[in-house]
């Protein structure tokens, strides 16, 4: 099993003649120096899919952490997944990167030879506060346009006993001595001549960020991490909303439909997670005299079984050709979309999304389906405001905030509708099963109907 490790570090570029200054160290600390000769072979797809997703895969030798290392975003840090050294990429790591690489082969793209001098700062009890690594790097990139380069940089990595305040203080000391924050996201990015930064234009930058969240979610799901379901699904919603509000609908209909399919697969898992938690919470609010029969057991058995089946379907999807083709289509679309530089056009489309919400809210007529459509419009208007905020300022931010509130209220109505539907089904099961009783489910069903009616009245 791959070993995870959370890494929090800052990188600084320095000139060849840079002298490391005296570093601030609390009383009672100990300094340890060491030197290493490191060799790191970096792997990626031919089109640099991992690098665009802000992930790196390398095989390192020459230090205590030798072996295979996969680094993935984990803001504000990075998570490093390690495997012991082996002549070929471990199948476990290859499997984790299936979606990020869209099934393409992982090939050597650069070799970095580093002379590293480390200064380890230890607390009085022996725990590591931080490690400062002074690196002289010689890099050679492979493939078309292969280049060789050399540079010097300093890294500060927090240890288990360190904190952000120490990291900031050490960084300030280095910059006062002439260091500059690195413009490259990683050594590999620098070796390949890739400068970190979002693409020009609000729409491409927003779509790229959602793509990165989706890919991070893909990798986490392959590690059976169910906490990323919601975040990944929201990124898909943001992507789809951007297609609908800011892009040519006729040209993006196919991509939108495939993203809707993927969101639905994730929703099969997420909805049962939410409903299980919601129903058990509702039961906990009742007095014991109103909980008749094995109510909690019925909820858990039914939803746990459905959740396991939903996870199985999701696992199958993650290895399917249809899913990998969708990831490829998303990547191609993000790479090709032109920058949105017209402020007036951005404002027009954002306001149109707002008017759609207002029109749908005026014409719900208490119909749950129309209320649900208004909720989806509120999401699009919210995300449009988020996207346009960096360009259009406070009015866009206000639109995002206003529609977040609408979304919450309309979402509560949708939850009540879905919960009532589920309670009716569970009540029917309990009422027709020996040793069970449908009374409690009927009681909760009526309460959810009243909750929905109250929200419709408020609307």
C-alpha positions as CSV (number, residue, x, y, z in Angstrom):
1,X,0.0,0.0,0.0
2,X,1.3,3.5,-0.9
3,X,2.5,5.6,2.0
4,X,1.0,9.1,2.1
5,X,3.0,12.1,3.4
6,X,1.8,15.7,3.7
7,X,4.4,18.2,2.5
8,X,4.3,21.9,3.2
9,X,7.1,23.9,1.6
10,X,8.1,27.2,0.0
11,X,10.7,27.5,-2.9
12,X,13.1,30.3,-3.6
13,X,15.4,31.1,-6.5
14,X,18.9,32.2,-5.6
15,X,22.0,33.2,-7.6
16,X,25.0,30.9,-7.7
17,X,26.9,33.0,-5.3
18,X,24.1,33.2,-2.7
19,X,25.1,32.8,0.9
20,X,22.6,31.3,3.2
21,X,22.0,33.8,6.0
22,X,21.9,33.1,9.7
23,X,18.4,31.7,10.3
24,X,16.2,32.6,13.3
25,X,16.1,29.7,15.7
26,X,14.2,29.5,19.0
27,X,16.2,28.9,22.1
28,X,16.9,25.2,22.7
29,X,16.8,24.2,19.1
30,X,19.4,22.1,17.4
31,X,20.8,22.4,13.8
32,X,21.9,19.4,11.8
33,X,23.7,19.6,8.5
34,X,23.9,16.9,5.8
35,X,24.7,16.6,2.1
36,X,23.2,14.3,-0.5
37,X,23.6,13.6,-4.2
38,X,20.1,13.0,-5.6
39,X,18.9,11.7,-9.0
40,X,15.3,12.1,-9.9
41,X,13.7,10.8,-13.0
42,X,10.4,12.4,-13.7
43,X,7.5,10.7,-15.6
44,X,4.5,12.2,-17.4
45,X,2.4,11.6,-20.5
46,X,3.6,12.9,-23.9
47,X,1.2,15.9,-23.6
48,X,2.3,16.7,-20.0
49,X,-1.1,15.8,-18.4
50,X,0.3,15.4,-14.9
51,X,2.1,18.7,-15.0
52,X,-1.1,20.6,-16.1
53,X,-2.9,19.0,-13.2
54,X,-0.1,20.2,-10.8
55,X,1.0,16.7,-10.1
56,X,4.5,15.1,-10.4
57,X,5.7,11.6,-10.5
58,X,9.3,10.7,-10.0
59,X,11.7,7.9,-9.1
60,X,14.4,9.2,-6.7
61,X,17.7,7.8,-5.6
62,X,20.4,9.0,-3.3
63,X,18.5,9.9,-0.1
64,X,16.5,8.4,2.7
65,X,13.3,8.9,0.8
66,X,14.5,7.0,-2.3
67,X,11.8,5.3,-4.4
68,X,8.7,6.3,-6.3
69,X,7.0,9.5,-5.3
70,X,3.7,10.9,-6.5
71,X,2.9,14.5,-5.5
72,X,-0.6,15.8,-5.6
73,X,-2.2,19.2,-4.6
74,X,-3.5,19.4,-1.1
75,X,-3.8,23.2,-0.5
76,X,-1.9,24.9,0.9
77,X,0.4,21.9,1.0
78,X,1.0,18.9,-1.2
79,X,0.5,15.2,-0.5
80,X,3.3,12.9,-1.4
81,X,2.5,9.2,-2.0
82,X,5.6,7.0,-1.7
83,X,6.4,3.5,-2.8
84,X,9.7,1.6,-2.3
85,X,12.1,1.7,-5.2
86,X,11.5,-0.7,-8.1
87,X,12.7,-0.8,-11.7
88,X,9.3,-0.2,-13.1
89,X,6.4,2.0,-12.0
90,X,4.3,0.2,-9.3
91,X,0.9,-0.9,-10.6
92,X,-0.7,0.9,-7.7
93,X,0.6,4.3,-8.7
94,X,-0.1,3.6,-12.4
95,X,-3.7,2.8,-11.4
96,X,-4.1,6.0,-9.4
97,X,-3.0,8.0,-12.5
98,X,-5.2,6.3,-15.0
99,X,-7.7,9.2,-15.2
100,X,-5.2,12.0,-14.8
101,X,-3.2,10.6,-17.7
102,X,-6.4,9.6,-19.6
103,X,-4.9,6.1,-20.1
104,X,-1.8,7.3,-21.9
105,X,1.7,5.8,-21.2
106,X,3.8,7.4,-18.5
107,X,7.2,8.1,-19.9
108,X,10.5,9.7,-18.6
109,X,10.4,13.4,-19.4
110,X,13.3,14.8,-17.4
111,X,16.3,13.8,-15.3
112,X,17.4,16.0,-12.4
113,X,20.8,15.6,-10.7
114,X,20.9,17.7,-7.5
115,X,23.6,18.4,-5.0
116,X,21.6,19.1,-1.8
117,X,22.9,20.6,1.4
118,X,20.3,20.3,4.2
119,X,20.0,22.2,7.4
120,X,17.5,20.5,9.8
121,X,16.1,22.6,12.6
122,X,15.1,20.4,15.6
123,X,13.0,21.4,18.6
124,X,14.3,20.6,22.2
125,X,12.4,17.4,22.2
126,X,14.0,16.2,19.0
127,X,11.0,16.8,16.7
128,X,11.8,18.5,13.4
129,X,10.6,22.1,13.0
130,X,11.8,22.4,9.4
131,X,14.4,21.5,6.9
132,X,16.1,24.0,4.6
133,X,17.5,22.5,1.5
134,X,20.1,24.3,-0.6
135,X,19.9,22.7,-4.0
136,X,22.2,23.0,-7.0
137,X,20.3,21.4,-9.9
138,X,21.4,20.1,-13.3
139,X,18.5,19.1,-15.4
140,X,18.0,17.4,-18.8
141,X,14.6,17.2,-20.5
142,X,13.8,14.5,-22.9
143,X,11.6,14.4,-26.0
144,X,11.1,17.0,-28.7
145,X,13.0,20.2,-28.0
146,X,15.1,18.5,-25.2
147,X,17.0,21.1,-23.2
148,X,19.6,21.1,-20.5
149,X,19.7,23.7,-17.7
150,X,21.1,24.4,-14.3
151,X,20.1,26.6,-11.4
152,X,20.2,27.0,-7.7
153,X,17.2,27.1,-5.3
154,X,16.4,26.9,-1.6
155,X,13.4,25.0,-0.2
156,X,12.0,25.4,3.3
157,X,9.8,22.4,4.3
158,X,7.9,22.3,7.5
159,X,8.3,19.4,9.9
160,X,5.8,17.9,12.3
161,X,6.6,20.5,15.0
162,X,6.7,23.5,12.6
163,X,4.0,26.0,11.8
164,X,3.1,28.6,9.2
165,X,4.5,31.5,11.3
166,X,8.0,29.8,11.2
167,X,7.7,29.2,7.5
168,X,6.9,32.9,6.9
169,X,9.7,34.1,9.2
170,X,12.3,32.0,7.5
171,X,11.0,33.0,4.0
172,X,11.3,36.7,5.0
173,X,14.9,36.1,6.2
174,X,15.9,34.5,2.9
175,X,14.3,37.2,0.8
176,X,16.1,39.9,2.8
177,X,19.3,38.1,1.8
178,X,18.4,38.3,-1.9
179,X,16.3,35.2,-2.5
180,X,13.2,35.4,-4.7
181,X,10.1,33.3,-4.6
182,X,10.2,30.7,-7.3
183,X,8.2,31.4,-10.5
184,X,8.0,27.7,-11.3
185,X,5.6,25.4,-9.6
186,X,8.2,22.6,-9.3
187,X,11.7,21.6,-10.3
188,X,10.1,19.7,-13.2
189,X,8.2,22.7,-14.4
190,X,11.4,24.7,-14.4
191,X,13.3,21.9,-16.2
192,X,10.7,21.9,-18.9
193,X,10.5,25.7,-19.1
194,X,6.9,25.9,-17.9
195,X,6.2,29.1,-15.9
196,X,3.3,28.7,-13.4
197,X,0.2,30.9,-14.0
198,X,-3.4,30.7,-15.1
199,X,-4.3,31.3,-18.7
200,X,-5.4,34.7,-19.9
201,X,-9.1,35.4,-19.5
202,X,-11.7,34.7,-16.8
203,X,-13.4,31.8,-18.6
204,X,-10.4,29.7,-19.4
205,X,-8.9,30.2,-16.0
206,X,-12.2,29.2,-14.3
207,X,-12.6,26.1,-16.5
208,X,-9.0,25.1,-15.9
209,X,-9.5,25.3,-12.1
210,X,-12.6,23.1,-12.3
211,X,-10.7,20.6,-14.4
212,X,-8.0,20.4,-11.8
213,X,-10.5,19.8,-9.1
214,X,-12.1,17.0,-11.1
215,X,-8.7,15.3,-11.7
216,X,-7.7,15.6,-8.1
217,X,-11.1,14.1,-7.3
218,X,-10.5,11.3,-9.8
219,X,-7.3,10.3,-8.1
220,X,-8.8,10.5,-4.6
221,X,-11.8,8.3,-5.7
222,X,-9.3,5.7,-6.9
223,X,-8.0,5.6,-3.3
224,X,-11.6,5.0,-2.1
225,X,-11.8,8.5,-0.5
226,X,-15.5,9.3,-0.4
227,X,-15.0,12.7,1.1
228,X,-14.2,14.2,-2.4
229,X,-17.6,13.2,-4.0
230,X,-19.3,16.5,-3.2
231,X,-16.3,18.7,-4.2
232,X,-15.8,16.8,-7.5
233,X,-19.5,17.0,-8.3
234,X,-19.6,20.8,-7.6
235,X,-16.6,21.2,-10.0
236,X,-18.6,19.4,-12.7
237,X,-21.6,21.7,-12.0
238,X,-19.4,24.8,-12.3
239,X,-17.9,23.5,-15.5
240,X,-21.4,22.8,-17.0
241,X,-22.7,26.1,-15.8
242,X,-19.8,27.9,-17.6
243,X,-20.5,26.0,-20.8
244,X,-24.2,27.1,-20.6
245,X,-23.7,30.7,-19.7
246,X,-20.4,31.8,-21.4
247,X,-19.9,29.3,-24.3
248,X,-21.7,28.4,-27.6
249,X,-24.4,26.0,-26.5
250,X,-24.6,24.4,-30.0
251,X,-20.9,23.5,-29.9
252,X,-20.8,22.3,-26.3
253,X,-24.0,20.3,-26.1
254,X,-22.3,16.9,-26.4
255,X,-19.7,17.7,-23.7
256,X,-22.4,19.1,-21.4
257,X,-24.4,15.9,-21.8
258,X,-21.4,13.7,-20.9
259,X,-20.6,15.8,-17.9
260,X,-24.3,15.5,-16.8
261,X,-23.9,11.7,-17.0
262,X,-20.8,11.7,-14.8
263,X,-22.4,14.1,-12.3
264,X,-25.3,11.6,-12.1
265,X,-23.0,8.7,-11.4
266,X,-21.4,10.7,-8.6
267,X,-24.8,11.8,-7.4
268,X,-25.9,8.2,-6.9
269,X,-23.2,7.9,-4.2
270,X,-23.5,11.5,-2.8
271,X,-27.3,11.5,-2.5
272,X,-27.3,8.3,-0.4
273,X,-24.5,9.7,1.8
274,X,-26.5,12.8,2.5
275,X,-29.8,11.0,3.0
276,X,-28.4,8.5,5.4
277,X,-27.0,11.3,7.5
278,X,-30.2,13.4,7.2
279,X,-32.6,10.6,8.1
280,X,-30.6,9.4,11.1
281,X,-30.5,13.0,12.3
282,X,-34.2,13.3,12.0
283,X,-34.8,10.1,14.0
284,X,-32.4,11.4,16.7
285,X,-34.6,14.5,17.1
286,X,-37.7,12.4,17.9
287,X,-38.6,11.2,21.4
288,X,-38.1,7.5,22.0
289,X,-41.9,7.0,22.3
290,X,-42.3,8.0,18.6
291,X,-39.5,5.7,17.3
292,X,-41.4,2.4,16.8
293,X,-39.6,-0.6,15.6
294,X,-36.0,-0.9,14.2
295,X,-36.2,2.4,12.4
296,X,-32.4,3.2,12.4
297,X,-31.6,-0.4,11.2
298,X,-34.1,-0.1,8.3
299,X,-32.4,3.2,7.2
300,X,-28.9,1.9,7.6
301,X,-29.5,-1.5,5.9
302,X,-31.4,0.0,3.0
303,X,-29.1,3.0,2.3
304,X,-25.9,1.1,3.0
305,X,-26.8,-1.5,0.5
306,X,-27.7,1.0,-2.1
307,X,-24.6,3.0,-1.4
308,X,-22.4,-0.1,-1.9
309,X,-24.0,-0.7,-5.3
310,X,-23.6,3.0,-6.2
311,X,-19.9,2.7,-5.3
312,X,-19.6,-0.4,-7.5
313,X,-21.1,1.4,-10.5
314,X,-18.8,4.4,-9.9
315,X,-15.7,2.2,-9.7
316,X,-16.7,0.6,-13.1
317,X,-17.2,4.0,-14.6
318,X,-13.7,5.2,-13.5
319,X,-12.1,2.5,-15.7
320,X,-14.5,2.8,-18.6
321,X,-13.6,4.0,-22.1
322,X,-16.5,6.4,-22.0
323,X,-15.1,8.1,-18.9
324,X,-11.6,8.4,-20.2
325,X,-12.9,9.8,-23.5
326,X,-14.8,12.4,-21.4
327,X,-11.7,13.5,-19.6
328,X,-9.9,13.8,-23.0
329,X,-12.8,15.9,-24.3
330,X,-12.6,18.2,-21.2
331,X,-8.8,18.6,-21.7
332,X,-9.1,19.4,-25.4
333,X,-11.9,21.9,-24.7
334,X,-10.0,23.7,-21.9
335,X,-6.8,23.9,-24.1
336,X,-8.7,25.3,-27.1
337,X,-11.1,27.8,-25.6
338,X,-10.3,31.4,-26.5
339,X,-9.7,34.0,-23.7
340,X,-12.8,36.0,-22.8
341,X,-11.4,39.6,-22.9
342,X,-14.6,41.5,-23.6
343,X,-15.8,43.0,-20.3
344,X,-19.1,44.0,-21.8
345,X,-19.7,40.5,-23.1
346,X,-18.8,39.0,-19.7
347,X,-21.2,41.4,-18.0
348,X,-24.0,40.7,-20.4
349,X,-23.8,36.9,-20.0
350,X,-23.6,37.2,-16.2
351,X,-26.6,39.5,-16.0
352,X,-28.6,37.2,-18.4
353,X,-28.0,34.3,-15.9
354,X,-29.4,36.6,-13.1
355,X,-32.5,37.5,-15.1
356,X,-33.2,33.8,-15.7
357,X,-33.3,33.1,-12.0
358,X,-35.6,36.0,-11.3
359,X,-38.0,35.0,-14.1
360,X,-38.1,31.4,-12.9
361,X,-38.7,32.4,-9.3
362,X,-41.6,34.6,-10.3
363,X,-43.3,31.7,-12.1
364,X,-42.7,28.7,-9.8
365,X,-46.4,28.5,-8.9
366,X,-45.5,26.2,-6.0
367,X,-44.6,23.5,-8.5
368,X,-41.7,21.4,-7.1
369,X,-40.3,20.9,-10.6
370,X,-40.3,24.6,-11.4
371,X,-38.7,25.3,-8.0
372,X,-36.0,22.8,-8.9
373,X,-35.4,24.5,-12.2
374,X,-35.1,27.9,-10.4
375,X,-32.5,26.3,-8.1
376,X,-30.4,25.2,-11.1
377,X,-30.7,28.7,-12.6
378,X,-29.5,30.1,-9.2
379,X,-26.5,27.9,-9.3
380,X,-25.6,29.1,-12.8
381,X,-26.0,32.7,-11.8
382,X,-23.9,32.1,-8.7
383,X,-21.1,30.5,-10.6
384,X,-21.2,33.2,-13.3
385,X,-20.7,35.8,-10.6
386,X,-17.8,33.8,-9.2
387,X,-16.2,33.5,-12.6
388,X,-16.6,37.2,-13.4
389,X,-15.6,38.5,-10.0
390,X,-11.9,39.0,-10.7
391,X,-12.8,41.0,-13.8
392,X,-16.0,42.8,-12.9
393,X,-15.6,43.3,-9.2
394,X,-18.1,43.9,-6.5
395,X,-21.3,43.6,-8.6
396,X,-20.2,40.1,-9.8
397,X,-19.3,39.1,-6.2
398,X,-22.7,40.4,-5.0
399,X,-24.5,38.3,-7.6
400,X,-22.6,35.2,-6.5
401,X,-23.5,35.8,-2.8
402,X,-27.1,36.6,-3.5
403,X,-27.6,33.4,-5.6
404,X,-25.7,31.3,-3.0
405,X,-28.5,32.3,-0.6
406,X,-31.2,31.5,-3.1
407,X,-29.5,28.2,-3.8
408,X,-29.4,27.3,-0.1
409,X,-33.2,28.0,0.3
410,X,-34.2,26.2,-2.9
411,X,-31.8,23.3,-2.1
412,X,-33.5,22.9,1.2
413,X,-36.8,22.5,-0.6
414,X,-35.3,20.0,-3.0
415,X,-33.9,18.0,0.0
416,X,-37.4,18.0,1.6
417,X,-38.9,16.6,-1.6
418,X,-36.3,13.9,-2.0
419,X,-36.4,13.0,1.7
420,X,-40.2,12.7,1.7
421,X,-40.0,10.4,-1.4
422,X,-37.5,8.2,0.4
423,X,-39.4,8.2,3.7
424,X,-42.5,7.0,1.8
425,X,-40.5,4.1,0.3
426,X,-39.0,3.2,3.6
427,X,-42.4,3.3,5.3
428,X,-43.9,1.0,2.8
429,X,-41.0,-1.4,3.3
430,X,-41.3,-1.3,7.0
431,X,-45.1,-1.6,7.0
432,X,-45.0,-4.7,4.9
433,X,-42.1,-6.4,6.9
434,X,-42.8,-8.6,9.9
435,X,-41.3,-7.1,13.1
436,X,-41.2,-3.5,11.7
437,X,-43.6,-0.6,11.9
438,X,-44.2,2.2,9.4
439,X,-45.5,4.7,11.9
440,X,-42.2,6.7,12.4
441,X,-41.5,6.9,8.7
442,X,-45.0,8.3,8.2
443,X,-44.5,10.8,11.0
444,X,-41.3,12.0,9.4
445,X,-42.8,12.0,5.9
446,X,-45.6,14.4,7.1
447,X,-43.0,16.7,8.6
448,X,-41.0,16.8,5.4
449,X,-44.1,17.7,3.5
450,X,-44.8,20.5,5.9
451,X,-41.2,21.7,5.6
452,X,-41.5,21.9,1.8
453,X,-44.8,23.7,2.0
454,X,-43.3,26.3,4.4
455,X,-40.4,27.0,2.0
456,X,-42.9,27.3,-0.9
457,X,-44.8,29.8,1.1
458,X,-41.6,31.8,1.8
459,X,-40.9,31.8,-1.9
